[in-house]
């Protein structure tokens, strides 16, 4: 009877060991696939993704006015549309202090406001 138990325990131990080996092999294969994919994306395609990221941070958005000119009952112009430009700056992208000074000068911004995240020109 003890021989039967020992042989059953050995079979169970062998089965568990086989399953652990299969699981470890699957995990190793998955990690290898992920590592190869990461290397491909970083090394081979890295420049393309960098260019896409650079292009993604600059957007020109044209917003048309939802209304036209507004006149009073005597047909005198009360409100007219005018061009207003807004330049929004992401401070982390400005490591060049000369560029910040030049923008401050071009936009006629006081130097005290040159490090704000939003510069406006009306």
URCORBEL-V754856 format. One record per pair of residues at least 12 apart in sequence whose ideal C-beta (glycine too) atoms are under 10 Angstrom apart, sorted by sequence separation. I is the first residue (numbers start at 1). GAP is how many residues later the second one is. If there is no record, write none. Layout:
i->I gap->GAP
i->I gap->GAP
//
This chain:
i->67 gap->12
i->68 gap->12
i->69 gap->12
i->107 gap->12
i->109 gap->12
i->68 gap->13
i->101 gap->13
i->106 gap->13
i->107 gap->13
i->108 gap->13
i->67 gap->14
i->89 gap->14
i->100 gap->14
i->107 gap->14
i->100 gap->15
i->104 gap->15
i->106 gap->15
i->65 gap->16
i->87 gap->16
i->103 gap->16
i->64 gap->17
i->65 gap->17
i->97 gap->17
i->97 gap->18
i->87 gap->19
i->100 gap->19
i->87 gap->20
i->94 gap->20
i->63 gap->21
i->94 gap->21
i->85 gap->22
i->87 gap->22
i->94 gap->23
i->91 gap->24
i->61 gap->25
i->89 gap->25
i->91 gap->25
i->92 gap->25
i->89 gap->26
i->91 gap->26
i->89 gap->27
i->90 gap->27
i->89 gap->28
i->59 gap->29
i->88 gap->29
i->89 gap->29
i->88 gap->30
i->89 gap->30
i->87 gap->31
i->88 gap->31
i->86 gap->32
i->87 gap->32
i->88 gap->32
i->57 gap->33
i->86 gap->33
i->87 gap->33
i->86 gap->34
i->87 gap->34
i->58 gap->35
i->85 gap->35
i->86 gap->35
i->57 gap->36
i->84 gap->36
i->85 gap->36
i->86 gap->36
i->84 gap->37
i->85 gap->37
i->84 gap->38
i->54 gap->39
i->83 gap->39
i->82 gap->40
//
